[in-house]
Amino acid sequence: MKHVKLGELDVARIGLGAMGMSHGYTDSGTDEAESIATLHRALDLGVTLIDTAEIYGPYTNEELLGRALKGRRDQVVLATKFGLVSHSGAGPWTLDSHPAKGDAAAISLRWTNARSGLGQPTLARPLLP
């Protein structure tokens, strides 16, 4: 698989967004075994960038990635997004990355780390309009 530079990171040109594994396209339910098999197959084919966010579930996507990528963390650039939250008390799909709340990127990275158990995500970007 061909690679490109993403800032300082070397990643495969093809990445995998994990949203649909626990959120968004799940009207018919989710299949954890199939999701894990998909993630493993993507890694076997050379995919190195996996994308998640706390809002996917919420939280369950990060937990799924933790189970799926255990023992393979060194093969993955794990990306997360921040600013669209479900835990602020203002209801789902609330935009909140205001500086008064602290460093939203650092907070998101800590939460993703804690929920996935995979260690620090490599990349964070805001979900802003």
HUMO-V776105 format. One record per pair of residues at least 6 apart in sequence whose ideal C-beta (glycine too) atoms are under 7 Angstrom apart, sorted by sequence separation. I is the first residue (numbers start at 0). GAP is how many residues later the second one is. D is the distance in Angstrom with one decimal. If there is no record, write none. Layout:
<<I;GAP;D> <I;GAP;D>>
This chain:
<<85;6;4.9> <87;6;5.2> <112;6;6.1> <2;7;5.3> <3;7;6.4> <68;7;5.8> <96;7;3.9> <112;7;5.3> <2;8;6.3> <21;8;5.7> <53;8;6.7> <87;8;5.3> <112;8;6.8> <2;9;5.6> <3;9;5.5> <20;9;6.6> <51;9;4.9> <83;9;6.4> <84;9;5.4> <111;9;4.9> <2;10;6.7> <51;10;5.5> <0;11;4.6> <1;11;5.0> <83;11;5.9> <84;11;5.1> <108;11;5.9> <0;12;6.8> <82;12;5.9> <108;12;5.4> <0;13;6.5> <51;13;5.6> <82;13;6.6> <20;14;4.0> <82;14;3.5> <49;15;6.5> <81;15;5.9> <108;15;5.4> <107;16;5.6> <104;19;4.6> <82;21;6.0> <81;22;4.9> <81;23;5.8> <15;26;4.8> <49;26;5.3> <81;26;3.4> <47;27;6.6> <52;27;5.7> <39;28;6.9> <47;28;6.2> <48;28;4.9> <49;28;5.6> <50;28;4.5> <51;28;5.5> <52;28;4.2> <57;28;4.1> <79;28;5.7> <34;29;6.0> <38;29;4.3> <42;29;6.1> <47;29;5.6> <49;29;6.9> <54;29;4.9> <57;29;7.0> <79;29;6.7> <96;29;5.4> <38;30;6.7> <48;30;6.3> <54;30;6.9> <15;31;5.2> <35;31;6.7> <53;31;6.8> <54;31;5.7> <96;31;6.8> <14;32;6.3> <17;32;6.0> <31;32;6.5> <35;32;4.3> <42;32;5.5> <79;32;4.6> <13;33;5.7> <17;33;6.3> <22;33;4.0> <34;33;6.9> <11;34;5.4> <14;34;3.4> <15;34;5.3> <16;34;4.5> <17;34;5.1> <21;34;5.6> <22;34;5.4> <11;35;5.4> <14;35;6.8> <21;35;4.9> <11;36;4.5> <14;36;6.2> <10;37;5.1> <11;37;6.4> <18;37;4.9> <10;38;4.4> <21;38;4.4> <22;38;6.2> <21;39;4.3> <20;40;6.4> <77;40;6.3> <79;41;4.6> <18;42;6.7> <21;42;5.6> <78;42;6.5> <81;42;5.9> <17;43;5.5> <20;43;5.9> <77;43;4.4> <78;43;6.8> <82;43;4.5> <83;43;4.3> <0;44;7.0> <77;44;5.5> <78;44;4.2> <79;44;5.3> <80;44;5.7> <81;44;5.9> <82;44;4.3> <0;45;3.3> <72;45;5.0> <76;45;4.5> <80;45;7.0> <81;45;6.7> <82;45;5.7> <72;46;6.0> <76;46;6.3> <80;46;4.8> <17;47;6.1> <65;49;6.9> <68;49;5.8> <61;50;5.2> <65;50;3.6> <64;51;5.2> <65;51;4.4> <62;52;5.5> <65;52;5.4> <61;53;4.1> <62;53;6.6> <64;53;6.7> <53;54;6.5> <61;54;4.4> <58;56;5.4> <53;57;5.9> <53;58;6.7> <51;60;6.9> <10;66;5.1> <8;68;5.5> <8;113;6.4> <8;114;6.8>>
